[in-house]
């Protein structure tokens, strides 16, 4: 089984479980509060993942070490690249 | 260590995402288990907004990405030469 099939299988299992709890497909009559917590779960996981990504980016920005020589060299290269692209006609 | 503004921006991002995560978690996971007249409920909008607001944010993000792409493509469009 390929990796894609494994991920799709896992995702559909979780998706099925979520649909079962949210829409009461088996008529289990779970308490109302559990259904109310389960229903926004996909969106909640997406928002949490977004927050985690943002926090990781922020943390790595804050702890990145300065390298002055490399910074100067990079600025120089950016300038050259812009000049070159402008000569070839790319408008920014 | 990164200096000045970098550190401030980075830490600001971390704190913002922590705050957002905590607020959203309490909103979605904790609040349904509390009584309707609990003092904590007054700090949170009605629950429908916990779905609508991220939806709007996602739409706005996609719009901005699309607008940026469209702007760059439009500015670099060269009409084909006719032979």
Backbone of each chain as nested JSON, in Angstrom:
{
  "chains": [
    {"id": "A", "residues": [
      {"number": 1, "name": "UNK", "atoms": {"N": [0.855, -1.207, 0.0], "CA": [0.0, 0.0, 0.0], "C": [0.878, 1.24, 0.0]}},
      {"number": 2, "name": "UNK", "atoms": {"N": [0.591, 2.166, -0.885], "CA": [1.426, 3.368, -0.961], "C": [1.125, 4.279, 0.23]}},
      {"number": 3, "name": "UNK", "atoms": {"N": [2.03, 5.289, 0.384], "CA": [1.855, 6.228, 1.483], "C": [0.554, 6.994, 1.335]}},
      {"number": 4, "name": "UNK", "atoms": {"N": [0.221, 7.359, 0.086], "CA": [-1.009, 8.103, -0.157], "C": [-2.208, 7.303, 0.316]}},
      {"number": 5, "name": "UNK", "atoms": {"N": [-2.229, 6.002, -0.048], "CA": [-3.348, 5.165, 0.366], "C": [-3.427, 5.08, 1.884]}},
      {"number": 6, "name": "UNK", "atoms": {"N": [-2.267, 4.975, 2.541], "CA": [-2.28, 4.904, 4.006], "C": [-2.877, 6.162, 4.614]}},
      {"number": 7, "name": "UNK", "atoms": {"N": [-2.429, 7.341, 4.094], "CA": [-2.937, 8.61, 4.632], "C": [-4.428, 8.741, 4.366]}},
      {"number": 8, "name": "UNK", "atoms": {"N": [-4.855, 8.397, 3.138], "CA": [-6.277, 8.499, 2.807], "C": [-7.1, 7.575, 3.689]}},
      {"number": 9, "name": "UNK", "atoms": {"N": [-6.574, 6.366, 3.951], "CA": [-7.277, 5.421, 4.797], "C": [-7.449, 5.986, 6.205]}},
      {"number": 10, "name": "UNK", "atoms": {"N": [-6.331, 6.494, 6.775], "CA": [-6.4, 7.08, 8.11], "C": [-7.337, 8.266, 8.158]}},
      {"number": 11, "name": "UNK", "atoms": {"N": [-7.232, 9.129, 7.128], "CA": [-8.08, 10.322, 7.1], "C": [-9.554, 9.947, 7.011]}},
      {"number": 12, "name": "UNK", "atoms": {"N": [-9.886, 8.956, 6.174], "CA": [-11.292, 8.587, 6.046], "C": [-11.807, 7.902, 7.305]}},
      {"number": 13, "name": "UNK", "atoms": {"N": [-10.929, 7.162, 8.001], "CA": [-11.342, 6.584, 9.284], "C": [-11.732, 7.67, 10.277]}},
      {"number": 14, "name": "UNK", "atoms": {"N": [-10.813, 8.662, 10.414], "CA": [-11.08, 9.759, 11.347], "C": [-12.298, 10.558, 10.903]}},
      {"number": 15, "name": "UNK", "atoms": {"N": [-12.388, 10.784, 9.581], "CA": [-13.538, 11.52, 9.059], "C": [-14.839, 10.796, 9.335]}},
      {"number": 16, "name": "UNK", "atoms": {"N": [-14.832, 9.47, 9.167], "CA": [-16.023, 8.685, 9.451], "C": [-16.407, 8.749, 10.911]}},
      {"number": 17, "name": "UNK", "atoms": {"N": [-15.401, 8.634, 11.772], "CA": [-15.655, 8.729, 13.213], "C": [-16.267, 10.081, 13.577]}},
      {"number": 18, "name": "UNK", "atoms": {"N": [-15.699, 11.156, 12.975], "CA": [-16.201, 12.506, 13.243], "C": [-17.646, 12.659, 12.79]}},
      {"number": 19, "name": "UNK", "atoms": {"N": [-17.935, 12.151, 11.553], "CA": [-19.296, 12.269, 11.021], "C": [-20.275, 11.481, 11.893]}},
      {"number": 20, "name": "UNK", "atoms": {"N": [-19.821, 10.298, 12.362], "CA": [-20.661, 9.47, 13.213], "C": [-21.076, 10.203, 14.477]}},
      {"number": 21, "name": "UNK", "atoms": {"N": [-20.104, 10.888, 15.111], "CA": [-20.405, 11.588, 16.357], "C": [-21.2, 12.866, 16.088]}},
      {"number": 22, "name": "UNK", "atoms": {"N": [-20.807, 13.615, 15.025], "CA": [-21.436, 14.924, 14.8], "C": [-22.871, 14.798, 14.327]}},
      {"number": 23, "name": "UNK", "atoms": {"N": [-23.108, 13.888, 13.378], "CA": [-24.437, 13.83, 12.77], "C": [-25.265, 12.68, 13.304]}},
      {"number": 24, "name": "UNK", "atoms": {"N": [-24.747, 11.961, 14.31], "CA": [-25.518, 10.909, 14.989], "C": [-26.029, 9.866, 14.001]}},
      {"number": 25, "name": "UNK", "atoms": {"N": [-25.093, 9.325, 13.177], "CA": [-25.512, 8.432, 12.092], "C": [-26.016, 7.093, 12.593]}},
      {"number": 26, "name": "UNK", "atoms": {"N": [-25.541, 6.663, 13.791], "CA": [-25.969, 5.363, 14.293], "C": [-27.044, 5.496, 15.367]}},
      {"number": 27, "name": "UNK", "atoms": {"N": [-27.573, 6.735, 15.514], "CA": [-28.611, 6.973, 16.534], "C": [-28.163, 6.54, 17.914]}},
      {"number": 28, "name": "UNK", "atoms": {"N": [-26.924, 6.952, 18.286], "CA": [-26.409, 6.577, 19.608], "C": [-26.954, 7.492, 20.699]}},
      {"number": 29, "name": "UNK", "atoms": {"N": [-27.462, 8.686, 20.284], "CA": [-28.001, 9.658, 21.255], "C": [-26.991, 9.995, 22.342]}},
      {"number": 30, "name": "UNK", "atoms": {"N": [-25.793, 10.437, 21.888], "CA": [-24.804, 10.909, 22.848], "C": [-25.286, 12.208, 23.486]}},
      {"number": 31, "name": "UNK", "atoms": {"N": [-24.736, 12.54, 24.691], "CA": [-25.12, 13.824, 25.305], "C": [-24.835, 14.996, 24.369]}},
      {"number": 32, "name": "UNK", "atoms": {"N": [-25.674, 16.016, 24.449], "CA": [-25.618, 17.12, 23.492], "C": [-24.283, 17.838, 23.504]}},
      {"number": 33, "name": "UNK", "atoms": {"N": [-23.665, 17.96, 24.719], "CA": [-22.409, 18.713, 24.81], "C": [-21.304, 18.025, 24.025]}},
      {"number": 34, "name": "UNK", "atoms": {"N": [-21.267, 16.667, 24.027], "CA": [-20.217, 15.98, 23.288], "C": [-20.353, 16.231, 21.8]}},
      {"number": 35, "name": "UNK", "atoms": {"N": [-21.583, 16.237, 21.31], "CA": [-21.782, 16.515, 19.89], "C": [-21.376, 17.94, 19.568]}},
      {"number": 36, "name": "UNK", "atoms": {"N": [-21.667, 18.866, 20.488], "CA": [-21.332, 20.26, 20.241], "C": [-19.836, 20.493, 20.232]}},
      {"number": 37, "name": "UNK", "atoms": {"N": [-19.069, 19.677, 20.985], "CA": [-17.611, 19.809, 20.974], "C": [-17.035, 19.125, 19.754]}},
      {"number": 38, "name": "UNK", "atoms": {"N": [-17.616, 17.97, 19.348], "CA": [-17.041, 17.201, 18.247], "C": [-17.244, 17.886, 16.901]}},
      {"number": 39, "name": "UNK", "atoms": {"N": [-18.37, 18.6, 16.747], "CA": [-18.704, 19.121, 15.419], "C": [-17.672, 20.07, 14.82]}},
      {"number": 40, "name": "UNK", "atoms": {"N": [-17.135, 21.085, 15.571], "CA": [-16.15, 21.958, 14.929], "C": [-14.736, 21.392, 14.922]}},
      {"number": 41, "name": "UNK", "atoms": {"N": [-14.535, 20.114, 15.248], "CA": [-13.188, 19.551, 15.387], "C": [-12.279, 19.747, 14.181]}},
      {"number": 42, "name": "UNK", "atoms": {"N": [-12.737, 19.474, 12.938], "CA": [-11.809, 19.688, 11.802], "C": [-11.309, 21.123, 11.734]}},
      {"number": 43, "name": "UNK", "atoms": {"N": [-12.228, 22.074, 11.9], "CA": [-11.817, 23.48, 11.853], "C": [-10.877, 23.811, 13.01]}},
      {"number": 44, "name": "UNK", "atoms": {"N": [-11.177, 23.251, 14.193], "CA": [-10.349, 23.51, 15.355], "C": [-8.931, 22.993, 15.147]}},
      {"number": 45, "name": "UNK", "atoms": {"N": [-8.816, 21.774, 14.563], "CA": [-7.488, 21.218, 14.307], "C": [-6.732, 22.06, 13.297]}},
      {"number": 46, "name": "UNK", "atoms": {"N": [-7.466, 22.573, 12.289], "CA": [-6.824, 23.427, 11.297], "C": [-6.303, 24.717, 11.925]}},
      {"number": 47, "name": "UNK", "atoms": {"N": [-7.119, 25.339, 12.78], "CA": [-6.711, 26.574, 13.444], "C": [-5.514, 26.314, 14.365]}},
      {"number": 48, "name": "UNK", "atoms": {"N": [-5.538, 25.181, 15.087], "CA": [-4.404, 24.867, 15.968], "C": [-3.127, 24.664, 15.175]}},
      {"number": 49, "name": "UNK", "atoms": {"N": [-3.252, 23.965, 14.02], "CA": [-2.075, 23.758, 13.193], "C": [-1.528, 25.091, 12.693]}},
      {"number": 50, "name": "UNK", "atoms": {"N": [-2.451, 26.009, 12.295], "CA": [-2.021, 27.331, 11.864], "C": [-1.3, 28.07, 12.972]}},
      {"number": 51, "name": "UNK", "atoms": {"N": [-1.842, 28.013, 14.198], "CA": [-1.197, 28.666, 15.338], "C": [0.178, 28.078, 15.601]}},
      {"number": 52, "name": "UNK", "atoms": {"N": [0.279, 26.736, 15.506], "CA": [1.56, 26.091, 15.739], "C": [2.586, 26.541, 14.705]}},
      {"number": 53, "name": "UNK", "atoms": {"N": [2.165, 26.601, 13.411], "CA": [3.08, 27.045, 12.367], "C": [3.539, 28.468, 12.628]}},
      {"number": 54, "name": "UNK", "atoms": {"N": [2.584, 29.337, 12.988], "CA": [2.926, 30.74, 13.25], "C": [3.911, 30.853, 14.398]}},
      {"number": 55, "name": "UNK", "atoms": {"N": [3.667, 30.068, 15.473], "CA": [4.556, 30.111, 16.628], "C": [5.947, 29.616, 16.26]}},
      {"number": 56, "name": "UNK", "atoms": {"N": [6.033, 28.55, 15.449], "CA": [7.335, 28.028, 15.03], "C": [8.098, 29.062, 14.231]}},
      {"number": 57, "name": "UNK", "atoms": {"N": [7.401, 29.694, 13.257], "CA": [8.063, 30.718, 12.454], "C": [8.545, 31.855, 13.339]}},
      {"number": 58, "name": "UNK", "atoms": {"N": [7.667, 32.337, 14.242], "CA": [8.038, 33.433, 15.125], "C": [9.231, 33.09, 16.0]}},
      {"number": 59, "name": "UNK", "atoms": {"N": [9.224, 31.874, 16.565], "CA": [10.316, 31.474, 17.442], "C": [11.627, 31.419, 16.681]}},
      {"number": 60, "name": "UNK", "atoms": {"N": [11.569, 30.856, 15.431], "CA": [12.815, 30.734, 14.677], "C": [13.314, 32.087, 14.203]}},
      {"number": 61, "name": "UNK", "atoms": {"N": [12.37, 33.034, 13.939], "CA": [12.806, 34.39, 13.614], "C": [13.525, 35.005, 14.802]}},
      {"number": 62, "name": "UNK", "atoms": {"N": [12.983, 34.794, 16.007], "CA": [13.549, 35.423, 17.196], "C": [14.902, 34.835, 17.565]}},
      {"number": 63, "name": "UNK", "atoms": {"N": [15.153, 33.55, 17.257], "CA": [16.392, 32.926, 17.724], "C": [17.412, 32.744, 16.615]}},
      {"number": 64, "name": "UNK", "atoms": {"N": [17.137, 33.348, 15.442], "CA": [18.066, 33.184, 14.335], "C": [19.309, 34.021, 14.586]}},
      {"number": 65, "name": "UNK", "atoms": {"N": [20.504, 33.429, 14.346], "CA": [21.73, 34.18, 14.576], "C": [22.047, 35.104, 13.423]}},
      {"number": 66, "name": "UNK", "atoms": {"N": [22.525, 36.301, 13.766], "CA": [22.919, 37.247, 12.733], "C": [24.214, 36.818, 12.074]}},
      {"number": 67, "name": "UNK", "atoms": {"N": [24.311, 36.97, 10.748], "CA": [25.583, 36.73, 10.07], "C": [25.808, 37.917, 9.155]}},
      {"number": 68, "name": "UNK", "atoms": {"N": [26.613, 38.887, 9.626], "CA": [26.704, 40.17, 8.923], "C": [27.284, 40.041, 7.534]}},
      {"number": 69, "name": "UNK", "atoms": {"N": [28.368, 39.268, 7.397], "CA": [29.022, 39.145, 6.083], "C": [28.048, 38.532, 5.08]}},
      {"number": 70, "name": "UNK", "atoms": {"N": [27.344, 37.46, 5.508], "CA": [26.389, 36.824, 4.602], "C": [25.254, 37.786, 4.261]}},
      {"number": 71, "name": "UNK", "atoms": {"N": [24.848, 38.61, 5.226], "CA": [23.755, 39.556, 4.967], "C": [24.148, 40.554, 3.893]}},
      {"number": 72, "name": "UNK", "atoms": {"N": [25.372, 41.103, 4.025], "CA": [25.839, 42.071, 3.015], "C": [25.893, 41.424, 1.644]}},
      {"number": 73, "name": "UNK", "atoms": {"N": [26.469, 40.192, 1.606], "CA": [26.59, 39.496, 0.325], "C": [25.213, 39.272, -0.281]}},
      {"number": 74, "name": "UNK", "atoms": {"N": [24.232, 38.899, 0.549], "CA": [22.876, 38.632, 0.054], "C": [22.247, 39.903, -0.502]}},
      {"number": 75, "name": "UNK", "atoms": {"N": [22.408, 41.038, 0.203], "CA": [21.849, 42.299, -0.282], "C": [22.42, 42.639, -1.648]}},
      {"number": 76, "name": "UNK", "atoms": {"N": [23.745, 42.43, -1.781], "CA": [24.415, 42.695, -3.048], "C": [23.827, 41.823, -4.154]}},
      {"number": 77, "name": "UNK", "atoms": {"N": [23.634, 40.529, -3.847], "CA": [23.095, 39.605, -4.846], "C": [21.664, 39.95, -5.216]}},
      {"number": 78, "name": "UNK", "atoms": {"N": [20.876, 40.399, -4.206], "CA": [19.489, 40.796, -4.497], "C": [19.482, 41.967, -5.464]}},
      {"number": 79, "name": "UNK", "atoms": {"N": [20.396, 42.947, -5.176], "CA": [20.474, 44.116, -6.044], "C": [20.812, 43.706, -7.474]}},
      {"number": 80, "name": "UNK", "atoms": {"N": [21.808, 42.827, -7.612], "CA": [22.209, 42.371, -8.94], "C": [21.069, 41.662, -9.649]}},
      {"number": 81, "name": "UNK", "atoms": {"N": [20.36, 40.788, -8.895], "CA": [19.278, 40.016, -9.509], "C": [18.162, 40.944, -9.983]}},
      {"number": 82, "name": "UNK", "atoms": {"N": [17.81, 41.941, -9.148], "CA": [16.774, 42.898, -9.541], "C": [17.157, 43.621, -10.813]}},
      {"number": 83, "name": "UNK", "atoms": {"N": [18.433, 44.092, -10.858], "CA": [18.938, 44.789, -12.029], "C": [18.816, 43.903, -13.278]}},
      {"number": 84, "name": "UNK", "atoms": {"N": [19.255, 42.656, -13.114], "CA": [19.251, 41.726, -14.234], "C": [17.84, 41.486, -14.75]}},
      {"number": 85, "name": "UNK", "atoms": {"N": [16.903, 41.254, -13.779], "CA": [15.522, 40.987, -14.179], "C": [14.894, 42.224, -14.832]}},
      {"number": 86, "name": "UNK", "atoms": {"N": [15.216, 43.388, -14.283], "CA": [14.652, 44.618, -14.852], "C": [15.133, 44.788, -16.292]}},
      {"number": 87, "name": "UNK", "atoms": {"N": [16.434, 44.431, -16.522], "CA": [16.955, 44.52, -17.883], "C": [16.228, 43.571, -18.81]}},
      {"number": 88, "name": "UNK", "atoms": {"N": [15.852, 42.397, -18.29], "CA": [15.143, 41.428, -19.13], "C": [13.648, 41.731, -19.233]}},
      {"number": 89, "name": "UNK", "atoms": {"N": [13.187, 42.725, -18.52], "CA": [11.837, 43.173, -18.771], "C": [10.795, 42.771, -17.756]}},
      {"number": 90, "name": "UNK", "atoms": {"N": [11.169, 42.149, -16.626], "CA": [10.179, 41.781, -15.622], "C": [9.852, 42.996, -14.79]}},
      {"number": 91, "name": "UNK", "atoms": {"N": [8.6, 43.388, -14.76], "CA": [8.232, 44.561, -13.969], "C": [7.732, 44.135, -12.606]}},
      {"number": 92, "name": "UNK", "atoms": {"N": [8.242, 44.784, -11.575], "CA": [7.812, 44.433, -10.211], "C": [7.099, 45.58, -9.552]}}
    ]},
    {"id": "B", "residues": [
      {"number": 1, "name": "UNK", "atoms": {"N": [22.386, 35.424, 18.747], "CA": [20.943, 35.697, 18.86], "C": [20.544, 36.809, 17.906]}},
      {"number": 2, "name": "UNK", "atoms": {"N": [19.357, 36.722, 17.376], "CA": [18.857, 37.792, 16.519], "C": [18.689, 39.067, 17.346]}},
      {"number": 3, "name": "UNK", "atoms": {"N": [18.754, 40.205, 16.655], "CA": [18.768, 41.461, 17.398], "C": [17.416, 42.14, 17.374]}},
      {"number": 4, "name": "UNK", "atoms": {"N": [17.25, 43.064, 18.271], "CA": [16.209, 44.089, 18.338], "C": [14.854, 43.732, 17.754]}},
      {"number": 5, "name": "UNK", "atoms": {"N": [14.589, 44.308, 16.587], "CA": [13.256, 44.195, 15.992], "C": [12.918, 42.733, 15.692]}},
      {"number": 6, "name": "UNK", "atoms": {"N": [13.919, 41.98, 15.21], "CA": [13.673, 40.566, 14.897], "C": [13.156, 39.811, 16.101]}},
      {"number": 7, "name": "UNK", "atoms": {"N": [13.846, 40.005, 17.245], "CA": [13.416, 39.309, 18.45], "C": [12.018, 39.734, 18.856]}},
      {"number": 8, "name": "UNK", "atoms": {"N": [11.772, 41.069, 18.774], "CA": [10.452, 41.576, 19.17], "C": [9.358, 40.988, 18.299]}},
      {"number": 9, "name": "UNK", "atoms": {"N": [9.582, 41.009, 16.975], "CA": [8.577, 40.476, 16.046], "C": [8.368, 38.989, 16.292]}},
      {"number": 10, "name": "UNK", "atoms": {"N": [9.49, 38.239, 16.437], "CA": [9.378, 36.801, 16.637], "C": [8.595, 36.464, 17.896]}},
      {"number": 11, "name": "UNK", "atoms": {"N": [8.981, 37.089, 19.007], "CA": [8.296, 36.816, 20.267], "C": [6.843, 37.279, 20.2]}},
      {"number": 12, "name": "UNK", "atoms": {"N": [6.621, 38.41, 19.503], "CA": [5.242, 38.872, 19.326], "C": [4.394, 37.84, 18.616]}},
      {"number": 13, "name": "UNK", "atoms": {"N": [4.961, 37.244, 17.546], "CA": [4.242, 36.195, 16.818], "C": [3.922, 35.018, 17.734]}},
      {"number": 14, "name": "UNK", "atoms": {"N": [4.928, 34.586, 18.532], "CA": [4.727, 33.44, 19.423], "C": [3.608, 33.735, 20.411]}},
      {"number": 15, "name": "UNK", "atoms": {"N": [3.654, 34.93, 21.044], "CA": [2.638, 35.263, 22.042], "C": [1.263, 35.379, 21.409]}},
      {"number": 16, "name": "UNK", "atoms": {"N": [1.213, 35.989, 20.202], "CA": [-0.069, 36.127, 19.517], "C": [-0.67, 34.766, 19.232]}},
      {"number": 17, "name": "UNK", "atoms": {"N": [0.146, 33.836, 18.702], "CA": [-0.407, 32.528, 18.356], "C": [-0.803, 31.76, 19.619]}},
      {"number": 18, "name": "UNK", "atoms": {"N": [-0.048, 31.934, 20.722], "CA": [-0.438, 31.298, 21.985], "C": [-1.785, 31.825, 22.466]}},
      {"number": 19, "name": "UNK", "atoms": {"N": [-1.926, 33.174, 22.419], "CA": [-3.182, 33.781, 22.864], "C": [-4.351, 33.303, 22.013]}},
      {"number": 20, "name": "UNK", "atoms": {"N": [-4.138, 33.311, 20.675], "CA": [-5.198, 32.882, 19.771], "C": [-5.591, 31.438, 20.034]}},
      {"number": 21, "name": "UNK", "atoms": {"N": [-4.566, 30.573, 20.225], "CA": [-4.84, 29.164, 20.467], "C": [-5.627, 28.971, 21.761]}},
      {"number": 22, "name": "UNK", "atoms": {"N": [-5.207, 29.668, 22.837], "CA": [-5.904, 29.514, 24.117], "C": [-7.347, 29.972, 24.015]}},
      {"number": 23, "name": "UNK", "atoms": {"N": [-7.538, 31.184, 23.432], "CA": [-8.897, 31.718, 23.315], "C": [-9.776, 30.764, 22.524]}},
      {"number": 24, "name": "UNK", "atoms": {"N": [-9.26, 30.305, 21.357], "CA": [-10.065, 29.441, 20.502], "C": [-10.343, 28.105, 21.171]}},
      {"number": 25, "name": "UNK", "atoms": {"N": [-9.348, 27.565, 21.923], "CA": [-9.56, 26.29, 22.603], "C": [-10.658, 26.4, 23.639]}},
      {"number": 26, "name": "UNK", "atoms": {"N": [-10.569, 27.447, 24.476], "CA": [-11.614, 27.622, 25.487], "C": [-12.971, 27.777, 24.823]}},
      {"number": 27, "name": "UNK", "atoms": {"N": [-12.991, 28.58, 23.739], "CA": [-14.246, 28.835, 23.034], "C": [-14.898, 27.544, 22.536]}},
      {"number": 28, "name": "UNK", "atoms": {"N": [-14.069, 26.671, 21.893], "CA": [-14.633, 25.498, 21.226], "C": [-14.789, 24.319, 22.179]}},
      {"number": 29, "name": "UNK", "atoms": {"N": [-13.783, 24.1, 23.076], "CA": [-13.75, 22.845, 23.83], "C": [-14.303, 23.006, 25.241]}},
      {"number": 30, "name": "UNK", "atoms": {"N": [-13.98, 24.131, 25.914], "CA": [-14.326, 24.245, 27.337], "C": [-15.742, 24.771, 27.534]}},
      {"number": 31, "name": "UNK", "atoms": {"N": [-16.099, 25.793, 26.72], "CA": [-17.365, 26.504, 26.954], "C": [-18.613, 25.634, 26.913]}},
      {"number": 32, "name": "UNK", "atoms": {"N": [-18.722, 24.62, 25.995], "CA": [-19.955, 23.813, 26.003], "C": [-20.207, 23.103, 27.328]}},
      {"number": 33, "name": "UNK", "atoms": {"N": [-19.143, 22.86, 28.103], "CA": [-19.334, 22.135, 29.36], "C": [-19.705, 23.044, 30.514]}},
      {"number": 34, "name": "UNK", "atoms": {"N": [-19.79, 24.372, 30.243], "CA": [-20.117, 25.275, 31.338], "C": [-21.562, 25.736, 31.233]}},
      {"number": 35, "name": "UNK", "atoms": {"N": [-22.124, 26.14, 32.374], "CA": [-23.522, 26.582, 32.384], "C": [-23.693, 27.835, 31.557]}},
      {"number": 36, "name": "UNK", "atoms": {"N": [-24.926, 28.056, 31.113], "CA": [-25.213, 29.219, 30.285], "C": [-24.984, 30.537, 30.988]}},
      {"number": 37, "name": "UNK", "atoms": {"N": [-25.084, 30.553, 32.332], "CA": [-24.954, 31.833, 33.022], "C": [-23.645, 31.924, 33.794]}},
      {"number": 38, "name": "UNK", "atoms": {"N": [-22.66, 31.096, 33.421], "CA": [-21.333, 31.191, 34.044], "C": [-20.686, 32.515, 33.671]}},
      {"number": 39, "name": "UNK", "atoms": {"N": [-19.93, 33.076, 34.611], "CA": [-19.328, 34.391, 34.394], "C": [-18.4, 34.386, 33.168]}},
      {"number": 40, "name": "UNK", "atoms": {"N": [-17.758, 33.223, 32.881], "CA": [-16.78, 33.164, 31.791], "C": [-17.438, 33.391, 30.432]}},
      {"number": 41, "name": "UNK", "atoms": {"N": [-18.737, 33.02, 30.312], "CA": [-19.389, 33.072, 29.007], "C": [-19.45, 34.478, 28.445]}},
      {"number": 42, "name": "UNK", "atoms": {"N": [-19.423, 35.496, 29.322], "CA": [-19.598, 36.864, 28.824], "C": [-18.396, 37.34, 28.027]}},
      {"number": 43, "name": "UNK", "atoms": {"N": [-17.236, 36.633, 28.137], "CA": [-16.06, 37.072, 27.393], "C": [-16.004, 36.493, 25.982]}},
      {"number": 44, "name": "UNK", "atoms": {"N": [-16.971, 35.651, 25.639], "CA": [-16.915, 34.976, 24.346], "C": [-18.154, 35.287, 23.525]}},
      {"number": 45, "name": "UNK", "atoms": {"N": [-17.94, 35.404, 22.199], "CA": [-19.056, 35.61, 21.283], "C": [-19.894, 34.335, 21.194]}},
      {"number": 46, "name": "UNK", "atoms": {"N": [-21.109, 34.433, 20.625], "CA": [-21.904, 33.215, 20.409], "C": [-21.132, 32.183, 19.58]}},
      {"number": 47, "name": "UNK", "atoms": {"N": [-21.435, 30.895, 19.753], "CA": [-20.587, 29.836, 19.204], "C": [-20.566, 29.787, 17.689]}},
      {"number": 48, "name": "UNK", "atoms": {"N": [-21.642, 30.322, 17.043], "CA": [-21.629, 30.272, 15.575], "C": [-20.396, 30.994, 15.041]}},
      {"number": 49, "name": "UNK", "atoms": {"N": [-20.001, 32.093, 15.734], "CA": [-18.876, 32.882, 15.247], "C": [-17.566, 32.117, 15.292]}},
      {"number": 50, "name": "UNK", "atoms": {"N": [-17.499, 31.037, 16.119], "CA": [-16.251, 30.27, 16.167], "C": [-16.02, 29.519, 14.87]}},
      {"number": 51, "name": "UNK", "atoms": {"N": [-17.059, 29.38, 14.036], "CA": [-16.891, 28.771, 12.715], "C": [-16.815, 29.854, 11.647]}},
      {"number": 52, "name": "UNK", "atoms": {"N": [-17.637, 30.913, 11.804], "CA": [-17.724, 31.934, 10.763], "C": [-16.434, 32.738, 10.667]}},
      {"number": 53, "name": "UNK", "atoms": {"N": [-15.858, 33.147, 11.823], "CA": [-14.677, 34.012, 11.783], "C": [-13.464, 33.357, 11.129]}},
      {"number": 54, "name": "UNK", "atoms": {"N": [-13.097, 32.094, 11.46], "CA": [-12.004, 31.464, 10.711], "C": [-12.324, 31.309, 9.239]}},
      {"number": 55, "name": "UNK", "atoms": {"N": [-13.618, 31.066, 8.902], "CA": [-13.999, 30.968, 7.499], "C": [-13.726, 32.259, 6.762]}},
      {"number": 56, "name": "UNK", "atoms": {"N": [-14.109, 33.385, 7.385], "CA": [-13.857, 34.687, 6.762], "C": [-12.358, 34.934, 6.613]}},
      {"number": 57, "name": "UNK", "atoms": {"N": [-11.59, 34.575, 7.655], "CA": [-10.142, 34.768, 7.594], "C": [-9.539, 33.97, 6.454]}},
      {"number": 58, "name": "UNK", "atoms": {"N": [-10.006, 32.721, 6.257], "CA": [-9.48, 31.892, 5.176], "C": [-9.804, 32.504, 3.821]}},
      {"number": 59, "name": "UNK", "atoms": {"N": [-11.046, 33.003, 3.669], "CA": [-11.439, 33.62, 2.398], "C": [-10.589, 34.843, 2.114]}},
      {"number": 60, "name": "UNK", "atoms": {"N": [-10.378, 35.685, 3.139], "CA": [-9.567, 36.889, 2.954], "C": [-8.14, 36.516, 2.553]}},
      {"number": 61, "name": "UNK", "atoms": {"N": [-7.571, 35.492, 3.209], "CA": [-6.215, 35.056, 2.877], "C": [-6.123, 34.612, 1.428]}},
      {"number": 62, "name": "UNK", "atoms": {"N": [-7.086, 33.778, 0.996], "CA": [-7.065, 33.297, -0.389], "C": [-7.229, 34.46, -1.37]}},
      {"number": 63, "name": "UNK", "atoms": {"N": [-8.09, 35.434, -1.015], "CA": [-8.287, 36.595, -1.876], "C": [-6.984, 37.366, -2.059]}},
      {"number": 64, "name": "UNK", "atoms": {"N": [-6.248, 37.55, -0.944], "CA": [-5.01, 38.325, -1.03], "C": [-3.968, 37.596, -1.863]}},
      {"number": 65, "name": "UNK", "atoms": {"N": [-3.866, 36.258, -1.667], "CA": [-2.915, 35.491, -2.471], "C": [-3.284, 35.585, -3.943]}},
      {"number": 66, "name": "UNK", "atoms": {"N": [-4.586, 35.429, -4.238], "CA": [-5.043, 35.507, -5.624], "C": [-4.791, 36.873, -6.226]}},
      {"number": 67, "name": "UNK", "atoms": {"N": [-5.04, 37.928, -5.448], "CA": [-4.848, 39.276, -5.951], "C": [-3.38, 39.529, -6.261]}},
      {"number": 68, "name": "UNK", "atoms": {"N": [-2.487, 39.083, -5.344], "CA": [-1.059, 39.264, -5.578], "C": [-0.623, 38.536, -6.838]}},
      {"number": 69, "name": "UNK", "atoms": {"N": [-1.049, 37.253, -6.977], "CA": [-0.689, 36.474, -8.167], "C": [-1.201, 37.157, -9.42]}},
      {"number": 70, "name": "UNK", "atoms": {"N": [-2.482, 37.593, -9.382], "CA": [-3.062, 38.234, -10.558], "C": [-2.294, 39.493, -10.921]}},
      {"number": 71, "name": "UNK", "atoms": {"N": [-1.921, 40.286, -9.901], "CA": [-1.198, 41.529, -10.171], "C": [0.137, 41.254, -10.843]}},
      {"number": 72, "name": "UNK", "atoms": {"N": [0.901, 40.289, -10.318], "CA": [2.218, 40.007, -10.9], "C": [2.07, 39.442, -12.304]}},
      {"number": 73, "name": "UNK", "atoms": {"N": [1.128, 38.516, -12.514], "CA": [0.94, 37.943, -13.856], "C": [0.509, 39.027, -14.832]}},
      {"number": 74, "name": "UNK", "atoms": {"N": [-0.406, 39.92, -14.385], "CA": [-0.916, 40.941, -15.293], "C": [0.174, 41.91, -15.701]}},
      {"number": 75, "name": "UNK", "atoms": {"N": [1.067, 42.237, -14.737], "CA": [2.114, 43.205, -15.056], "C": [3.174, 42.632, -15.978]}},
      {"number": 76, "name": "UNK", "atoms": {"N": [3.248, 41.286, -16.078], "CA": [4.293, 40.689, -16.904], "C": [3.748, 40.038, -18.153]}},
      {"number": 77, "name": "UNK", "atoms": {"N": [2.49, 40.324, -18.456], "CA": [1.892, 39.71, -19.643], "C": [2.395, 40.398, -20.896]}},
      {"number": 78, "name": "UNK", "atoms": {"N": [3.043, 39.599, -21.786], "CA": [3.487, 40.192, -23.05], "C": [2.604, 39.635, -24.163]}},
      {"number": 79, "name": "UNK", "atoms": {"N": [1.989, 40.518, -24.957], "CA": [1.156, 40.02, -26.059], "C": [2.013, 39.262, -27.064]}},
      {"number": 80, "name": "UNK", "atoms": {"N": [1.475, 38.163, -27.625], "CA": [2.244, 37.357, -28.578], "C": [2.527, 38.173, -29.831]}},
      {"number": 81, "name": "UNK", "atoms": {"N": [3.762, 37.994, -30.363], "CA": [4.097, 38.709, -31.607], "C": [3.372, 38.048, -32.778]}},
      {"number": 82, "name": "UNK", "atoms": {"N": [2.923, 38.847, -33.723], "CA": [2.246, 38.308, -34.91], "C": [3.256, 38.246, -36.043]}},
      {"number": 83, "name": "UNK", "atoms": {"N": [3.503, 37.025, -36.599], "CA": [4.486, 36.885, -37.687], "C": [3.842, 37.07, -39.052]}}
    ]}
  ]
}
